Amino acid sequence: MAEVKADTPDAELLEWVQKDKRRFLHAVYRVGNLDETIKFYTECFGMKLLRHRDVPEEKYTNAFLGFGPEQSNFAVELTYNYGVDSYDIGTGFGHFAIATPDVYKFVENVKAKGGIVTREPGPVKGGSTVIAFVKDPTGYLFEIIQRESTPEPFCQVMLRVGDLERAIKFYEKALGMKVVKKVDRPEQKYSIAMLGYAPESETTVLELTYNYGVTEYTKGNAYAQVAIGTDDVYKSGEAVKVVIKELGGKITREAGPLPGLNTKIVGFLDPDGWKTVLVDNADFLKELE
């Protein structure tokens, strides 16, 4: 697979990606019981229900929840498909993460509301950061991370990949992300890379994990994608195509407006099969009016 040559239209396109105004908008995933999940996220996590839409002709309902307005904060977009009460999360999806000033207090509240704690609060192995793990009603794991303060409590999406360097290169080139942290733990046989648009203490990051020797994972049918804002879905889509030629991946939806909503998007898979949707920034803000 050929590298992009300097001083070509493709190189100019990839340079534009680095200057584009981008941020994480929401994580999209399916749940088996929408009302139960909304109750859990609001009571146990402290999220707010931001908006709700029912699409009976397509037989699904969406609920958007988060810790702040969607104009500035990362949110969850829950999808309930009529009559479907369970999903396979697969082996590739890892977890989401929430930052809080007091993990112990957070977990106590989760337990009091009947939530499942899969790892009690305590420092990470070989470190001092206090974490815990909690499971939501559908079975998604949430890492709870202790931080004194953060402008973005919903702070991570962790996905497993088969080739970490290839994945890093893809997200840097196609999505304009920067590596904000990289850790190799040979004693535990894994490496991680955090990628995003600002330091991990300030915003949401994508945490990519490579387990030594494991190159393939099952995707299941539960987790769907992350959505990221862009000022131009058409240029973004062309840039993604350039990177796909070099590193692999696939366009799943050509750039253009969504029927009914008229919001312009472009959808694609990375080399590991994880989906991202880029959403026109101006159209997204109109959706929220």
C-alpha positions as CSV (number, residue, x, y, z in Angstrom):
1,M,0.0,0.0,0.0
2,A,1.6,3.3,-1.2
3,E,2.3,6.2,1.0
4,V,0.8,9.6,-0.1
5,K,3.4,11.7,-1.9
6,A,4.1,15.3,-0.8
7,D,2.8,18.2,-2.9
8,T,-0.1,16.3,-4.4
9,P,-3.9,16.9,-4.1
10,D,-4.1,14.0,-1.8
11,A,-1.4,15.4,0.5
12,E,-3.2,18.8,0.5
13,L,-6.4,17.0,1.5
14,L,-4.7,15.2,4.4
15,E,-3.1,18.5,5.5
16,W,-6.6,20.0,5.6
17,V,-7.8,17.2,7.9
18,Q,-5.3,18.4,10.5
19,K,-6.8,21.9,10.4
20,D,-10.5,20.9,10.3
21,K,-12.6,21.7,13.3
22,R,-13.4,18.4,14.9
23,R,-14.7,17.0,18.2
24,F,-16.3,13.9,19.5
25,L,-20.1,14.3,19.3
26,H,-21.6,11.0,20.6
27,A,-21.1,7.2,20.9
28,V,-23.9,5.3,19.3
29,Y,-25.0,1.9,20.6
30,R,-28.0,-0.4,21.0
31,V,-29.7,-1.3,24.3
32,G,-32.3,-3.9,25.2
33,N,-34.4,-1.8,27.6
34,L,-34.4,1.9,26.9
35,D,-36.3,3.1,30.0
36,E,-34.2,0.9,32.3
37,T,-31.0,2.2,30.8
38,I,-32.1,5.9,31.0
39,K,-33.0,5.4,34.7
40,F,-29.6,3.7,35.3
41,Y,-27.5,6.4,33.5
42,T,-29.4,9.3,35.2
43,E,-29.6,7.8,38.7
44,C,-26.2,5.9,38.9
45,F,-24.0,8.0,36.6
46,G,-25.6,11.4,37.0
47,M,-26.2,11.9,33.3
48,K,-29.1,14.0,32.0
49,L,-31.6,13.0,29.4
50,L,-30.9,15.6,26.6
51,R,-33.4,14.6,23.9
52,H,-35.5,11.7,22.7
53,R,-36.9,10.8,19.3
54,D,-39.1,8.0,18.2
55,V,-39.1,6.8,14.6
56,P,-42.0,4.4,14.3
57,E,-41.8,4.0,10.6
58,E,-38.2,2.6,11.1
59,K,-39.2,0.8,14.3
60,Y,-36.6,2.4,16.6
61,T,-36.3,5.0,19.4
62,N,-33.2,7.1,20.2
63,A,-32.3,8.7,23.5
64,F,-29.4,11.1,24.0
65,L,-27.8,11.4,27.4
66,G,-24.8,13.2,28.7
67,F,-23.2,15.4,31.4
68,G,-23.6,18.7,29.5
69,P,-25.3,20.1,26.4
70,E,-24.5,18.4,23.1
71,Q,-23.3,21.7,21.6
72,S,-20.2,21.3,23.8
73,N,-20.1,17.8,25.4
74,F,-19.7,14.2,24.3
75,A,-23.0,12.3,24.6
76,V,-24.4,8.8,24.3
77,E,-26.9,8.0,21.6
78,L,-28.9,5.0,22.8
79,T,-30.9,3.0,20.2
80,Y,-33.8,0.8,21.1
81,N,-35.0,-1.4,18.2
82,Y,-38.6,-2.4,18.7
83,G,-38.9,-5.9,20.2
84,V,-35.1,-6.5,20.5
85,D,-34.2,-7.0,24.2
86,S,-30.7,-8.3,24.0
87,Y,-27.5,-7.9,22.0
88,D,-24.1,-9.5,21.6
89,I,-21.4,-7.0,22.7
90,G,-18.6,-9.1,21.1
91,T,-15.0,-9.4,22.1
92,G,-13.6,-6.3,20.4
93,F,-15.5,-3.6,22.3
94,G,-13.8,-2.8,25.6
95,H,-15.6,-0.1,27.6
96,F,-16.6,3.5,28.0
97,A,-15.2,5.6,30.8
98,I,-16.5,8.2,33.2
99,A,-14.3,10.6,35.2
100,T,-15.3,11.6,38.7
101,P,-13.6,13.3,41.7
102,D,-14.6,10.4,44.1
103,V,-14.7,6.9,42.6
104,Y,-15.6,5.3,46.0
105,K,-18.7,7.6,46.5
106,F,-19.7,7.0,42.8
107,V,-19.6,3.2,43.3
108,E,-21.5,3.4,46.5
109,N,-24.3,5.1,44.7
110,V,-24.2,2.6,41.9
111,K,-24.5,-0.3,44.5
112,A,-27.3,1.5,46.3
113,K,-29.3,1.8,43.1
114,G,-28.8,-2.0,42.4
115,G,-26.0,-1.6,39.8
116,I,-23.4,-4.3,39.1
117,V,-19.8,-3.5,40.1
118,T,-17.3,-5.8,38.4
119,R,-14.1,-4.2,39.9
120,E,-14.2,-2.6,43.3
121,P,-12.5,0.9,43.6
122,G,-8.7,0.9,44.0
123,P,-5.5,1.9,42.4
124,V,-4.5,0.5,38.9
125,K,-1.8,-2.2,39.0
126,G,1.6,-0.5,39.2
127,G,0.0,3.0,39.5
128,S,-1.8,5.4,41.7
129,T,-4.9,6.3,39.7
130,V,-8.1,5.0,41.4
131,I,-10.5,3.2,39.1
132,A,-13.5,0.8,39.3
133,F,-15.6,-1.0,36.7
134,V,-19.4,-0.9,36.5
135,K,-21.8,-2.8,34.2
136,D,-24.9,-1.2,32.7
137,P,-28.2,-3.1,32.2
138,T,-27.3,-4.2,28.6
139,G,-23.9,-5.4,29.7
140,Y,-21.6,-2.6,28.6
141,L,-18.7,-1.9,30.9
142,F,-17.9,1.5,32.2
143,E,-14.5,2.3,33.7
144,I,-14.9,4.9,36.5
145,I,-11.7,7.0,36.8
146,Q,-10.8,9.3,39.7
147,R,-9.9,12.8,38.5
148,E,-10.0,16.0,40.6
149,S,-11.9,17.9,37.9
150,T,-12.7,17.4,34.2
151,P,-14.7,19.5,31.7
152,E,-15.7,16.2,30.1
153,P,-16.8,13.4,32.5
154,F,-17.7,11.0,29.6
155,C,-14.1,10.6,28.7
156,Q,-13.2,7.4,26.9
157,V,-14.3,4.8,24.3
158,M,-12.0,1.7,24.4
159,L,-11.8,-0.5,21.4
160,R,-9.5,-3.5,20.7
161,V,-7.4,-3.5,17.5
162,G,-5.2,-6.1,15.8
163,D,-2.4,-3.8,14.7
164,L,-1.8,-0.8,17.0
165,E,0.6,1.2,14.8
166,R,-1.7,0.8,11.8
167,A,-4.7,2.0,13.8
168,I,-2.8,5.0,15.2
169,K,-1.7,6.0,11.7
170,F,-5.3,5.6,10.4
171,Y,-6.8,7.9,13.1
172,E,-4.0,10.4,12.8
173,K,-4.3,10.7,9.0
174,A,-8.0,10.1,8.4
175,L,-9.4,11.9,11.5
176,G,-6.7,14.4,12.5
177,M,-6.3,12.9,16.0
178,K,-3.1,13.1,18.0
179,V,-1.6,10.5,20.3
180,V,-2.0,11.9,23.8
181,K,-0.7,8.9,25.7
182,K,0.9,5.6,24.8
183,V,1.7,2.8,27.2
184,D,3.2,-0.7,26.7
185,R,2.7,-3.3,29.5
186,P,4.8,-6.3,28.4
187,E,4.2,-8.1,31.8
188,Q,0.5,-7.9,31.1
189,K,1.0,-8.5,27.3
190,Y,-0.9,-5.4,26.0
191,S,-0.3,-1.9,24.6
192,I,-2.6,1.0,24.6
193,A,-2.8,4.3,22.7
194,M,-5.1,7.2,23.6
195,L,-6.0,9.4,20.7
196,G,-8.0,12.6,20.6
197,Y,-8.2,16.3,19.9
198,A,-6.9,17.6,23.3
199,P,-5.2,16.1,26.4
200,E,-7.1,13.2,28.0
201,S,-7.8,15.2,31.1
202,E,-9.7,17.8,29.1
203,T,-11.8,15.9,26.6
204,T,-12.9,12.5,25.3
205,V,-10.3,10.1,23.9
206,L,-10.4,6.9,21.9
207,E,-8.4,4.3,23.8
208,L,-7.1,1.7,21.3
209,T,-5.8,-1.6,22.9
210,Y,-3.6,-4.2,21.4
211,N,-3.3,-7.6,23.1
212,Y,-0.1,-9.3,22.1
213,G,-0.7,-11.8,19.3
214,V,-4.4,-11.1,18.9
215,T,-5.2,-9.7,15.5
216,E,-9.0,-10.3,15.2
217,Y,-12.0,-9.8,17.4
218,T,-15.8,-10.3,17.1
219,K,-17.8,-7.1,16.7
220,G,-21.2,-8.4,17.9
221,N,-24.3,-6.3,17.1
222,A,-24.4,-3.9,20.1
223,Y,-21.9,-1.2,19.8
224,A,-22.4,0.9,16.6
225,Q,-20.0,3.8,16.1
226,V,-18.6,7.2,17.3
227,A,-19.8,10.4,15.6
228,I,-17.3,13.2,15.1
229,G,-18.0,16.8,13.8
230,T,-16.4,18.2,10.7
231,D,-16.7,21.5,8.8
232,D,-16.9,19.6,5.4
233,V,-18.1,16.0,5.1
234,Y,-17.3,15.9,1.4
235,K,-13.6,16.8,1.8
236,S,-13.5,14.6,4.9
237,G,-14.9,11.7,2.9
238,E,-12.3,12.2,0.1
239,A,-9.5,12.3,2.7
240,V,-10.7,9.1,4.3
241,K,-10.7,7.4,0.9
242,V,-7.0,8.3,0.5
243,V,-6.1,6.8,3.9
244,I,-8.2,3.7,3.2
245,K,-6.1,3.1,0.0
246,E,-3.0,3.1,2.1
247,L,-4.1,1.4,5.3
248,G,-7.4,-0.4,4.7
249,G,-10.9,0.2,5.7
250,K,-14.2,0.9,3.8
251,I,-16.6,3.7,3.1
252,T,-20.0,2.5,4.3
253,R,-22.0,5.7,3.4
254,E,-20.9,8.2,0.8
255,A,-20.9,11.8,1.9
256,G,-24.3,13.5,1.6
257,P,-27.5,14.4,3.5
258,L,-29.5,11.9,5.5
259,P,-33.1,11.4,4.2
260,G,-35.6,13.3,6.4
261,L,-33.0,15.0,8.7
262,N,-30.9,16.6,5.9
263,T,-27.9,16.4,8.1
264,K,-24.8,15.7,6.0
265,I,-22.7,12.7,7.0
266,V,-20.1,10.3,5.7
267,G,-19.6,6.8,7.3
268,F,-16.7,4.4,7.1
269,L,-14.9,1.5,8.8
270,D,-11.3,1.6,10.0
271,P,-8.9,-1.2,9.1
272,D,-10.2,-3.2,12.1
273,G,-13.8,-2.8,11.1
274,W,-14.7,-0.1,13.7
275,K,-17.2,2.5,12.4
276,T,-17.0,6.2,12.5
277,V,-19.5,8.8,11.2
278,L,-18.4,12.3,10.4
279,V,-21.2,14.8,10.8
280,D,-21.4,18.3,9.4
281,N,-20.9,20.8,12.3
282,A,-23.5,23.4,11.1
283,D,-26.1,20.7,10.3
284,F,-25.6,19.1,13.8
285,L,-26.2,22.4,15.6
286,K,-29.4,22.9,13.5
287,E,-30.6,19.4,14.7
288,L,-30.3,20.6,18.3
289,E,-32.4,23.8,17.8
